[in-house]
């Protein structure tokens, strides 16, 4: 079994590789990759592995953006320290979702699940994948977020949020009236728990509600410039690697 590990923490990648080879001596770790960019380049030019273990939060963005840039039919087992990406993971090629620190028994079960699904010449595969998806559909996207107003905690409906933006280590939500609220989440966490048909991560700073988009303009280097309402002081250019995904999202 040929496996690629996508993980930006070298000790974690090495530990996972050692655990996998301890489970099955026939496992070959053909490549370790540490970023979205490196993963896309490798998958575009190299023979596809049998299975990919993929961390979700990489140094240059969420690994979900890999699927926006390269057609990937290889089954994936996601690894992450957060459980709020679970439903989004199963909307791509995921057959399992392991929380860090990875438990040896759970890892062995995930490998066994791959073998059951993909070593039977495809018999019943669609039904098995469908059942896996059905099991995960119990996860829900957030309908409200906690916000800070002075010393008080309140909630805001996610449908009332025009966009969320990062300012250093802080993250803010802006409603359609232009009011700003301090959040306890990072943009990466929000990207995994907000409805993906409604919200899109344009760049490192900005996650937007589709209802806040008024105009989209072509921009330098094949990028896109977006006009939002209410206006914002942060960068509203869609980063180059997200342009295709953004266009697809707008058209859905």
C-alpha positions in Angstrom: 0.0 0.0 0.0 1.5 3.3 -1.1 0.8 6.2 1.2 1.5 10.0 1.1 1.5 12.0 4.3 0.6 15.7 4.1 1.6 17.2 7.5 3.4 20.5 8.2 4.8 19.3 11.6 7.9 17.1 10.9 7.7 15.2 14.3 4.0 14.4 13.7 4.6 13.2 10.2 7.5 10.9 11.3 5.4 9.5 14.2 2.5 8.8 11.9 4.8 7.1 9.4 6.3 4.9 12.1 2.8 4.0 13.4 1.6 3.0 10.0 4.5 0.8 9.2 4.0 -0.8 12.6 0.4 -1.6 11.6 1.3 -3.2 8.2 4.8 -4.0 7.0 3.5 -3.7 3.4 2.9 0.0 3.8 5.3 2.2 1.9 5.5 5.9 2.7 6.2 7.3 -0.7 6.3 11.0 0.2 5.8 13.5 3.1 4.6 16.9 2.1 4.2 20.0 4.3 2.1 22.6 2.5 -0.8 23.1 0.1 1.5 24.4 -2.6 3.9 21.4 -2.4 1.0 18.9 -2.3 -0.6 20.4 -5.4 2.6 20.3 -7.3 3.3 16.7 -6.3 -0.2 15.5 -7.1 -0.2 17.2 -10.5 3.0 15.5 -11.6 3.4 12.2 -9.8 1.8 8.8 -9.7 -1.1 8.8 -7.3 -0.7 6.9 -4.1 -3.3 4.4 -2.8 -4.1 6.4 0.3 -3.4 9.9 1.6 -3.2 11.0 5.3 -3.8 14.7 5.3 -3.6 17.3 8.1 -6.2 20.0 7.7 -4.4 23.1 9.0 -1.2 23.5 7.0 1.3 26.4 7.1 -0.1 28.0 4.0 -3.8 27.3 4.5 -6.4 24.6 4.9 -5.8 21.4 3.0 -9.3 21.6 1.6 -7.9 24.1 -0.9 -5.9 21.2 -2.5 -9.2 19.8 -3.8 -9.9 23.2 -5.4 -6.7 23.1 -7.4 -6.2 19.5 -8.5 -8.6 16.6 -9.3 -8.1 14.1 -6.6 -9.8 10.7 -6.5 -7.5 9.1 -4.0 -9.1 8.2 -0.7 -8.1 10.5 2.2 -7.9 10.0 5.9 -7.8 13.5 7.6 -5.9 14.2 10.8 -6.5 17.3 12.9 -6.6 18.7 16.4 -10.1 20.1 15.8 -13.4 18.3 15.3 -15.3 21.2 13.6 -14.1 20.2 10.1 -15.7 16.8 10.2 -18.7 17.4 7.8 -16.6 19.4 5.4 -14.0 16.6 5.3 -16.6 14.0 4.3 -17.8 16.2 1.4 -14.5 15.5 -0.3 -12.7 12.1 -0.5 -12.4 11.3 3.2 -13.1 7.8 4.5 -12.1 8.7 8.1 -11.3 11.6 10.4 -8.7 11.1 13.2 -8.2 13.6 16.0 -4.7 14.4 17.2 -2.9 13.0 19.1 -3.6 10.0 16.9 -4.6 6.8 18.8 -2.9 3.6 17.6 -6.1 1.6 17.7 -8.1 4.2 15.8 -5.4 4.5 13.2 -5.4 0.7 12.7 -9.2 0.8 12.4 -8.9 3.5 9.8 -6.4 1.5 7.7 -8.7 -1.5 8.0 -11.6 0.6 6.8 -9.6 1.6 3.7 -8.8 -2.1 3.0 -12.5 -3.1 3.3 -13.6 -0.3 1.0 -10.9 -0.4 -1.7 -9.6 -4.0 -1.9 -12.9 -5.6 -3.0 -12.6 -4.7 -6.7 -15.1 -1.9 -6.1 -18.0 -4.2 -5.2 -20.5 -2.3 -3.1 -18.2 0.7 -2.8 -20.7 3.4 -3.7 -23.1 2.0 -1.1 -20.4 1.9 1.6 -19.3 5.4 0.9 -22.9 6.5 1.0 -23.4 5.0 4.4 -20.3 6.7 5.7 -21.6 10.0 4.4 -25.0 9.4 6.0 -23.3 8.7 9.4 -21.5 12.0 9.3 -24.5 14.1 8.3 -25.5 14.4 12.0 -22.8 17.1 12.2 -24.3 20.6 12.0 -22.9 23.9 10.9 -23.1 26.7 13.5 -26.3 28.9 13.3 -24.9 31.3 15.9 -21.6 32.5 17.2 -20.6 33.9 20.6 -19.4 37.5 20.4 -17.7 39.7 23.1 -19.2 43.1 23.9 -17.1 44.6 26.7 -17.3 42.1 29.6 -20.4 40.5 28.2 -20.9 37.4 25.9 -23.7 37.5 23.5 -24.7 35.5 20.4 -25.2 36.6 16.8 -26.9 34.6 14.0 -24.4 33.5 11.4 -26.9 34.7 8.7 -26.5 38.2 10.1 -22.7 38.2 9.6 -21.4 39.9 6.4 -17.8 38.8 6.8 -15.2 37.8 9.4 -11.7 39.2 9.3 -8.4 38.6 11.1 -6.4 41.4 12.6 -3.2 40.0 14.0 -4.2 37.3 16.5 -7.7 38.7 16.9 -10.7 37.8 14.8 -13.8 40.0 14.2 -17.2 39.6 12.7 -19.0 42.4 10.9 -22.7 42.4 10.5 -24.7 43.9 7.6 -25.1 47.2 9.6 -21.3 47.6 9.8 -21.0 46.7 13.5 -17.8 44.8 14.5 -17.7 42.1 17.2 -14.7 40.3 18.7 -14.9 36.5 18.3 -13.2 33.7 20.2 -12.5 31.8 17.0 -9.7 31.9 14.4 -10.6 32.2 10.7 -9.4 28.7 10.2 -11.9 27.4 12.8 -14.7 29.5 11.4 -14.0 28.1 7.9 -14.7 24.7 9.2 -17.9 25.4 11.2 -19.8 27.9 8.9 -22.0 26.7 6.1 -19.7 26.4 3.0 -22.4 27.4 0.5 -22.8 30.7 2.4 -19.3 31.5 3.5 -15.9 31.5 1.6 -12.4 32.1 2.7 -11.1 34.7 0.1 -7.6 35.0 1.6 -5.7 34.8 4.8 -7.6 37.7 6.3 -11.1 37.5 5.1 -14.1 35.0 5.2 -17.1 36.4 3.4 -20.9 35.8 3.3 -22.1 35.5 -0.3 -24.8 38.1 0.6 -22.2 40.7 1.3 -20.7 40.5 -2.3 -21.8 43.4 -4.5 -19.4 43.3 -7.4 -16.4 41.2 -8.6 -13.6 42.6 -10.8 -10.7 41.0 -12.6 -7.4 41.9 -10.9 -3.7 41.7 -11.4 -2.1 38.3 -11.9 -5.4 36.5 -12.6 -6.8 37.4 -9.2 -10.2 38.9 -8.4 -11.1 42.1 -6.5 -14.4 42.0 -4.6 -16.6 44.8 -3.5 -18.4 44.2 -0.2 -21.2 45.8 1.6 -20.5 47.1 4.2 -17.1 48.1 3.0 -14.0 46.8 4.9 -10.5 48.1 5.5 -8.9 44.7 4.9 -7.7 43.2 1.7 -10.6 42.1 -0.5 -8.6 40.4 -3.3 -9.2 36.7 -3.8 -5.8 35.0 -3.4 -4.6 33.3 -6.7 -4.8 29.7 -5.4 -8.5 30.3 -4.3 -9.8 31.9 -7.5 -11.1 28.8 -9.2 -12.8 27.7 -6.0 -14.3 31.1 -5.5 -15.7 31.1 -9.0 -17.2 27.7 -8.5 -18.7 28.8 -5.2 -20.3 31.9 -6.7 -21.9 29.8 -9.4 -23.5 27.2 -7.2 
